[in-house]
Amino acid sequence: MGSQPRSAAPVPAREDPLAEEVRLFYEEHHEAIERARHARRYFYSYLTRVLQTRIPPAQSVLDVGCGAGHLLSALRPSRGVGVDLSAPAITAARAAYGSGPLEFVQGDAGDPDVLARVEGPFDVVLLVNVVTHLTDVQRTLEALHPLCHSRTRVVIYSYSRLWQPMLRLAEILGLKHRQPPEAWLPPEEIRNMLGLADFEVVRTDEQIVMPAHVPLLSDLANRYLGHLPGLSALSLMYGIIARPAPRPRGPAAQPAVSVVVPCRNESGHVRELVARLPELPAGSEVLFVEGNSTDDTEAVIRQVVAENPHRPLRFLKQPGRGKGDAVRAAFAAARGDVLLILDADMGVAPEDIPKFVRALGSGKGEMINGSRLVYPMEGRAMRFLNLLANKAFAVLFSWLLGQQVRDTLCGTKALSRADYDRIAVNRSFFGDFDPFGDFDLLFGAARMSLRIRDVAVRYHERRYGQTNISRFRHGWLLLRMSAFAARKLKFL
């Protein structure tokens, strides 16, 4: 019986003839590429603006295929490392941006030995217009893992195959340099390679339907028309944002949970809520935030806390007005590693708290959002017009956030303190615009590309008092907030 054939060892990227051809192209045309970048500055400026929205400043960033370092510098990282195979590009990058938090490494990132020279981990790994030239995309993605931590985001933007004939025509007409051999990988292939390399896709993106600059028309097409359903498929660029796939966790100690319960005119619910609280991990707490009630809610909370000295109950007096203010004040005072909001009306049962904590602790989601629209609802838990509005806002917000969110108006949400702190640090991007507290978290999660995961819950009828939500006044406010978020997240 003959010997089994050995699998061929990977050819070092520098010795691969195709990789060598790519290197020679970029080195021989470096100055012309820089001139072309200036000539097409509208396209590059627009793409940079998109990436500045997707990647908040003051993060550590690895830019694979950094060129002369313009994009890496524009992202304002706390620490930035650029890798590129072109020696002239790296020389230019070091001359322009080499001082301060940026450093540059010359070498082919398709060679894992080159990435092994880079000291990680990074908050963001960026691959913009580079996957088409990598010798082995999956192997490069696999080599990124030592440079990632659990919250790293891998951000990939590349050209759509739909535009391949037009770009080839531009090369024939001399409007664009003829490119070395490249693989026009569709987004579904990149998603498959990410999965094989143990990354999970968080969100996708489509940008720029009109790369040439025509005053007024280009901005109208790219900022607005190009994001409409159907038209977005015509975009020149597609984007994929992924994270390291969550690993199964061992039986480690459960994180402490801070359950925040905003209360305004909810005195009839407080005792029952406390009686129904499930057992929580050691170090957990329940914070009742009293919001200037006109009934005896404050007195009841204080009395229940005094009657239960063995339970981790805390009373907070809200400093301002609105649920959003109550949530932010409570999160600032909370001591737990997991932060969870539970509405005092018990529309979502206190017994469901462990479902949210488990979903977060498993790593399957980073923002756990309650969904009340899966199971049949109890009695008059939600009126018909409210149900229609919830479904409409779910479609709208899923489009805005780039992830499926079935119930944006459910008040029960959970996230880690570490992720909340990142959202809070970047809150100025949106400003203090959310009186509810829910959308500050959802929009902030989208800004940080956190994985949003729905947890189905049963929705129960209110037993005491009246809802603090006005269908029409708050519905109009939600529409205004949606328009504001669209300008920040979609219409860039």
Buried (B, 14 or more C-beta within 10 A) or exposed (E): EEEEEEEEEEBBBBEBEBBBEBBEBBEEBBEEBBEBBEEBEBBBEBBBBBBBBBBBBEBBBBBBBBBBBBBBBBBBBEBBBBBBBBBBBBBBBBEBBBEEBBBBBBBBBBBBEBBEEBEBBBBBBBBBBBBBBBBBBBBBBBBBBEBBEEBBBBBBBBBBEBBEEEBEEBEEEEEBBEEBEBEBBEBEBBBEBBBEBBBBBBBBBBBBBBBEBEEEEBBEBBBEBBBEEEBBEBBBBBBBBBBBBBEEEEEEEBBBBBBBBBBBBBBBBBBEBBEEBEEBBEBBBBBBBBBBBEBBBBEBBBBBBEEBEEEBBBBBEBEEEBBBBBBBBBBEBBEBBBBBBBBBBBBBBBEBBBBBBBBBBBBBBBBBBBBBBBEEBEEEBBEEEBBEBBEEBBEBBBBBBBBBBBBBBBBBBBBBBEBBEBBBBBBEBBEEBBBBBBBBBBBBBBBBBBBBBBBBBBBBEBEBBEEBEEEEEBBEBBBEBBEBBBEBBBBB
